[in-house]
């Protein structure tokens, strides 16, 4: 029975766009978390403690998830009709620690307002 309030700047999303946005949000968060684990935990363990085990697991996993991020972000970009520049910036966001979280917030806000990126 609880509905999310819709303010004057937010437009209802088409079901196909809503699903794509949700998938993008989930993968952006997951890729961001795995990148932080890789950079802040696994890499220091590799070089400070000579323990490369976590890098061997998290590195390829992040790589696979990043490829999935690219596909899902491109799918959302095509459906939401983003500019090439906006699309490329969002695609690169998964490679910089913390940036995928920022990009996810910007993307969600703009898509919900019906703005192009």
C-alpha positions in Angstrom: 0.0 0.0 0.0 3.0 2.3 0.3 3.7 4.4 -2.8 6.8 6.3 -3.5 5.9 10.0 -3.6 6.3 11.6 -7.0 7.3 15.2 -7.0 6.8 17.7 -9.8 10.2 17.0 -11.4 9.8 13.2 -11.5 8.0 11.5 -14.4 6.6 8.0 -14.2 9.0 5.6 -16.0 7.9 3.2 -18.7 8.1 -0.4 -17.4 10.9 -1.3 -19.8 13.0 1.7 -18.7 12.2 1.0 -15.0 13.6 -2.5 -15.3 16.7 -1.4 -17.2 17.3 1.3 -14.6 16.9 -1.2 -11.7 19.4 -3.6 -13.4 21.9 -0.8 -13.9 21.6 0.4 -10.3 22.2 -3.1 -9.0 25.2 -3.8 -11.2 26.7 -0.3 -10.6 26.6 -0.9 -6.8 28.0 -4.4 -7.1 30.8 -3.3 -9.4 31.6 -0.4 -7.1 31.8 -2.7 -4.1 34.0 -5.2 -5.8 36.3 -2.5 -7.1 36.7 -1.1 -3.6 37.4 -4.6 -2.2 40.0 -5.1 -4.9 41.7 -1.7 -4.4 41.4 -1.3 -0.6 41.8 -4.9 0.6 43.1 -7.3 -2.0 45.8 -5.1 -3.6 47.3 -4.0 -0.2 47.3 -7.7 0.9 49.1 -8.6 -2.3 51.9 -6.0 -1.9 52.1 -5.6 1.9 51.6 -9.2 2.9 52.7 -11.0 -0.2 49.3 -12.7 -0.3 47.9 -12.6 -3.9 45.1 -15.1 -3.1 42.3 -12.4 -2.8 43.5 -10.6 -5.9 43.3 -13.9 -7.8 39.6 -14.2 -6.9 38.4 -10.7 -6.8 40.3 -9.4 -9.8 38.7 -11.7 -12.4 35.3 -11.5 -10.7 35.4 -7.7 -10.9 36.4 -8.0 -14.5 33.5 -10.2 -15.4 31.1 -7.9 -13.4 32.5 -4.9 -15.2 31.7 -6.4 -18.6 28.2 -7.0 -17.4 28.1 -3.4 -16.2 29.1 -2.2 -19.7 26.3 -4.2 -21.3 23.6 -3.1 -18.9 24.7 0.5 -18.9 24.8 0.5 -22.7 21.4 -1.1 -22.8 20.0 1.7 -20.5 21.8 4.4 -22.6 20.2 3.2 -25.8 16.7 3.0 -24.3 17.1 6.4 -22.5 18.7 8.0 -25.6 21.8 9.3 -23.9 24.4 11.3 -25.7 27.6 9.5 -26.7 29.6 11.6 -24.2 27.3 10.8 -21.3 27.3 7.1 -22.2 31.1 6.9 -22.3 31.4 8.8 -19.0 29.0 6.3 -17.3 30.8 3.3 -18.9 34.2 4.6 -17.5 32.7 5.2 -14.1 33.1 1.5 -13.2 36.8 1.7 -13.4 37.4 4.5 -10.8 36.9 3.7 -7.1 33.8 5.4 -5.6 32.8 6.9 -9.0 30.3 4.2 -9.9 28.3 5.2 -6.8 28.3 8.8 -7.9 27.4 8.0 -11.5 24.6 5.8 -10.3 23.0 8.6 -8.4 23.4 11.0 -11.3 22.0 8.5 -13.8 19.0 7.7 -11.6 18.1 11.3 -11.1 18.4 12.2 -14.7 16.5 9.2 -16.0 13.7 9.7 -13.5 13.4 13.4 -14.5 13.4 12.3 -18.2 16.6 14.1 -19.0 19.2 12.9 -21.4 22.7 12.2 -20.1 
